[in-house]
Amino acid sequence: MTILRCLLVPFMMLLSACGDAVPTEQPSRILAMGDSLLAWHSLAGKSVADTVAQELQEPVVDRSVSAARVIYKLPVSAAAGLQIRNQYTPGKWDWVIVNGGGNDLWLGCGCFACNRKMDKLISADGRKGAIPGMLSDLRATGAKVIYVGYLRSPGVGSLIEHCRDEGNELETRIERLAALDEGIHFLSLKDMVPFGDRSYHALDMIHPSVKASTEIGRKVAGIIHAN
């Protein structure tokens, strides 16, 4: 069932926008785009975007797709949302919730070219690369951006445990980028998971549990409410 769900999510997400596509009269001011951190539990109505919508009592358009990457070169599937930039839907957005980069490092570098892939994603000073380029384009629309970081492994039974250092470096660079623009808010999740606590992860120990998605959504909603 889990494998079937993983296959279905990317395609189902293309049809969902926390319910519907954006009509002519846009019903929402908040767009979500990214990978499985945001997309997970969407079919059950318990994704990060679903929680944001519930907390703020307003709709959120969710275009996130599981397995999506920031850098993705296959044109057909990139256009279908597996390149995060292409998930963007034109509209009068006040906020764009976005994440990404994890799949680029874990699946895209083959664990032997992480430094090179990291630099393509975002330079050490946070000013250059695919992520700054994407966020610059989002900010040019007038929207504020919330960039959501990744959950950390609880230190037990996770395939991504060995990527901890790379994940920390990626987010250090994104923090530097956010410091350059007051319209970019970086939400770090590195301290959310207590050591040894499996309750924040799904059974695969990679994706967020419902508990984690709910807590992340509440944190995102708090940023929007405060700004």
C-alpha positions in Angstrom: 0.0 0.0 0.0 2.9 2.4 0.9 4.6 1.7 -2.5 1.3 2.3 -4.4 0.7 5.5 -2.5 4.2 6.8 -3.3 3.5 6.2 -7.0 0.1 7.9 -6.9 1.0 11.0 -4.9 3.0 12.9 -7.5 0.1 12.5 -10.0 -2.7 13.1 -7.6 -0.9 16.3 -6.4 -1.1 17.7 -9.8 -4.8 17.5 -9.6 -5.1 18.9 -6.1 -4.9 22.3 -4.7 -6.1 21.5 -1.2 -9.2 20.6 -3.2 -9.3 22.5 -6.5 -7.3 24.3 -9.2 -7.2 28.1 -9.1 -10.2 29.5 -10.8 -10.4 32.9 -12.5 -11.4 34.6 -9.2 -8.5 33.3 -7.0 -9.9 32.0 -3.7 -6.6 31.8 -1.9 -3.6 34.1 -1.1 -1.3 31.2 -0.1 0.5 28.8 -2.4 2.5 25.7 -1.3 5.1 24.1 -3.5 7.9 21.6 -2.8 8.5 17.9 -2.3 7.2 15.1 0.0 7.8 17.0 3.2 4.9 19.2 2.2 3.0 16.7 0.0 2.9 13.8 2.5 -0.5 13.0 3.9 -2.3 15.2 1.4 -4.6 12.4 0.2 -5.7 12.1 3.8 -6.2 15.9 4.2 -3.5 16.1 6.8 -0.6 17.6 5.0 1.4 20.7 6.0 -0.8 22.8 3.7 -4.0 21.3 5.1 -2.9 22.3 8.6 -2.0 25.8 7.5 -5.5 26.2 6.0 -7.1 24.9 9.2 -5.1 27.1 11.5 -5.7 30.3 9.5 -9.2 29.3 8.5 -8.5 30.1 4.8 -7.7 28.0 1.7 -4.2 27.1 0.7 -3.4 26.0 -2.8 -1.0 23.0 -2.6 1.1 22.1 -5.7 3.8 20.1 -3.9 4.8 16.8 -5.4 6.5 13.9 -3.8 10.0 13.2 -5.2 10.3 16.7 -6.6 13.7 18.3 -6.9 15.0 21.8 -7.3 17.2 20.8 -10.2 15.5 18.4 -12.6 16.4 18.0 -16.3 13.8 15.7 -17.7 11.4 18.1 -19.6 8.1 16.2 -19.5 8.1 15.2 -15.8 9.7 18.5 -14.9 6.8 20.3 -16.4 4.5 17.9 -14.5 5.8 19.2 -11.2 8.9 17.1 -10.5 10.9 20.3 -10.8 9.7 22.5 -7.9 10.0 25.7 -9.8 7.4 24.4 -12.3 4.8 23.9 -9.6 4.3 27.6 -9.5 0.8 28.7 -10.5 0.5 32.3 -11.6 -1.7 34.3 -9.2 -1.9 37.1 -6.7 -0.1 35.3 -3.9 0.7 37.0 -0.6 2.6 34.0 0.6 4.4 31.1 -1.0 5.4 28.1 1.2 8.2 26.2 -0.4 10.8 23.6 0.4 13.3 21.5 -1.6 16.8 20.3 -2.0 16.7 17.1 -0.1 15.9 14.9 -3.1 18.7 16.7 -5.1 21.3 15.7 -2.5 20.0 12.3 -1.4 18.9 11.0 -4.8 20.7 13.3 -7.2 24.3 13.3 -6.2 24.8 9.6 -5.7 26.6 10.2 -2.4 29.9 11.1 -4.2 29.3 14.5 -5.6 27.4 16.2 -2.8 29.6 19.3 -2.6 29.2 20.0 -6.3 25.5 19.5 -6.2 25.3 21.7 -3.1 27.0 24.5 -4.9 24.6 24.2 -7.8 21.7 24.4 -5.4 23.0 27.3 -3.4 26.4 28.9 -3.0 28.1 29.2 0.4 27.1 32.8 0.8 23.5 32.1 -0.2 23.5 34.4 -3.2 23.8 32.1 -6.2 22.4 28.9 -7.4 19.1 27.3 -8.3 17.4 27.9 -4.9 18.3 31.7 -4.7 17.2 32.0 -8.4 13.8 30.3 -7.6 13.2 32.4 -4.6 14.2 35.6 -6.4 11.6 34.9 -9.0 8.9 34.2 -6.3 9.8 37.4 -4.5 9.6 39.3 -7.8 5.8 38.5 -7.9 5.4 40.4 -4.7 4.8 37.3 -2.5 6.6 36.7 0.8 8.3 33.3 1.0 8.5 30.7 3.8 11.2 28.2 3.1 10.7 25.1 5.2 13.7 23.1 6.2 13.8 19.3 6.8 13.2 17.0 9.7 16.3 15.5 11.1 16.7 11.8 11.6 16.0 10.8 15.3 19.3 8.8 15.1 17.7 5.4 14.8 16.8 3.3 11.8 16.8 6.0 9.1 18.3 5.7 5.6 19.0 9.4 5.6 21.1 9.5 8.8 24.3 9.7 6.8 23.0 12.9 5.1 22.8 14.8 8.3 25.9 17.0 7.7 24.9 17.8 4.1 21.4 18.7 5.3 22.8 21.0 8.0 25.1 22.7 5.4 22.2 23.2 2.9 20.1 24.9 5.6 23.0 27.1 6.8 23.2 28.4 3.3 19.5 29.0 3.1 19.6 30.9 6.4 22.2 33.2 4.9 19.9 33.7 1.9 17.0 34.6 4.1 19.1 37.1 6.0 19.5 39.0 2.8 15.8 39.6 2.2 13.2 40.4 4.9 10.5 38.9 2.7 12.1 35.4 3.0 11.4 33.5 6.2 13.4 30.3 6.9 11.7 27.8 9.1 14.2 25.3 10.5 13.0 22.0 11.8 16.4 20.7 12.9 15.4 20.8 16.6 11.9 19.4 16.2 12.7 15.7 16.6 14.0 14.6 20.0 16.8 12.0 19.8 15.4 8.5 19.6 11.8 9.7 19.1 10.2 7.9 16.1 6.9 9.6 16.4 7.8 12.5 14.1 8.5 10.2 11.1 6.4 7.8 9.0 7.2 4.1 9.1 10.0 4.6 6.5 11.8 6.9 8.9 12.2 9.5 6.2 8.9 11.2 5.6 6.9 13.1 8.3 4.3 11.5 10.4 0.9 13.2 10.7 2.1 14.5 14.0 5.1 16.2 12.3 3.1 17.5 9.4 0.6 19.1 11.8 3.3 20.7 13.9 5.1 22.0 10.8 1.8 23.4 9.5 1.2 25.2 12.8 4.6 26.8 12.7 4.1 28.0 9.1 0.7 29.4 10.0 2.3 31.2 13.0 4.8 33.0 10.7 2.0 34.1 8.4 -0.2 35.2 11.3 2.7 37.2 12.7 3.6 39.0 9.5 
